[in-house]
Amino acid sequence: MTTEKKKRMPKPAMTAETRHIVDSLLPLLAVEIDSISDNKLLKMAQRPIGDAIGYRTADDEQLKLKTAGIKHFRETVLGIQGMIRGREDMTAWVNESLRPIRAFSPSWQNGLRLFRVDVEGKSLVQDETRWPEMIRGYWVFIVAISFQRNDFFWPEMSNGEFFIGACPRCGKIFEKPRGDSVFCGKYCASEGTRKQYT
């Protein structure tokens, strides 16, 4: 009697939204956010913040957030981890995060596809204290597009689950080496499988 090898699930082409999460936000989502200092968080957050506000700094110039902004950003990362884990109802948090933002495209053509968000009522230039809200709204919007399951609404953009996973054993967010990967690594896979059969 031979056992049939499990066929690998092929990954689709990564959408721009999913690529954006993997390249920019995943390093932050993969850490236990409450265990890192504010300085390390800000250092790791430079690219996600810059992508959200549409501004990049030189290597020696760091985008800064005030203490309340750092706390808000920490909560943003925890909330997005919750969205990806899918263990609890995040509907109210997602809607509250999206409420204040105003998404728009200043230009959408062949070589120049620009998309950004501002906070409702004022632009960021007028009120930079609202940056944390806008940063949260932007990333929640991108993650929602990448992970949504509405086949009739932007289905070509929603393939995040093939590339980003949440380990059912330890909860870590990780980049999937294969589209059907379930666990973050060998240890969690063996422990999870052992518990399943004992």
Secondary structure as GFF3:
##gff-version 3
##sequence-region A 1 198
A	DSSP	alpha_helix	16	20	.	.	.	ID=ss1
A	DSSP	pi_helix	21	25	.	.	.	ID=ss2
A	DSSP	alpha_helix	26	29	.	.	.	ID=ss3
A	DSSP	three_ten_helix	33	35	.	.	.	ID=ss4
A	DSSP	alpha_helix	38	44	.	.	.	ID=ss5
A	DSSP	alpha_helix	46	53	.	.	.	ID=ss6
A	DSSP	alpha_helix	67	85	.	.	.	ID=ss7
A	DSSP	alpha_helix	91	98	.	.	.	ID=ss8
A	DSSP	beta_strand	101	108	.	.	.	ID=ss9
A	DSSP	beta_strand	113	119	.	.	.	ID=ss10
A	DSSP	three_ten_helix	128	130	.	.	.	ID=ss11
A	DSSP	alpha_helix	131	147	.	.	.	ID=ss12
A	DSSP	three_ten_helix	155	157	.	.	.	ID=ss13
A	DSSP	three_ten_helix	160	162	.	.	.	ID=ss14
A	DSSP	beta_strand	164	166	.	.	.	ID=ss15
A	DSSP	beta_strand	173	175	.	.	.	ID=ss16
A	DSSP	alpha_helix	186	197	.	.	.	ID=ss17
###
